[in-house]
Amino acid sequence: MTAPKELRVSKDRKLLSVTFPSHQPFELPAELLRVASPSAEVQGHSPDQRVTVPGKRNVAILKIEPVGNYAVRITFDDFHDTGIFTWNYLHTLGHERDERWNAYLAELAEKGLSRDR
């Protein structure tokens, strides 16, 4: 996957707009990026270790830093910053945004968790 042409954080820090060459831009909410962080803290070291992260409705993006030529590190205002978002992962999140969001909401409901706490 080639690098995006543009990564832009919205003024309210709640959306990341990603534009890949020859693709339409897509917007990824900070909340989705945070709860789907590719970090070991969220994803674990195997699928059964993955954590459902509640209480991130109002999370915002503090900064984005390049990692080599293949990814970015996103720091959120809850100070989570250990996820490395590769271009492939951002591309996948953009194309699967609705499915992943709905799966996250279902997990929260199943576990009795909330986006607010």
Secondary structure, DSSP 8 states (H G I E B T S, - for coil): ----SEEEE-TTS-EEEEE-TTS--EEEEHHHHHHT--SHHHH-SSGGG-----S-TT--EEEEEEETTTEEEEEETT-----EEEHHHHHHHHHSHHHHHHHHHHHHHHHT--S--
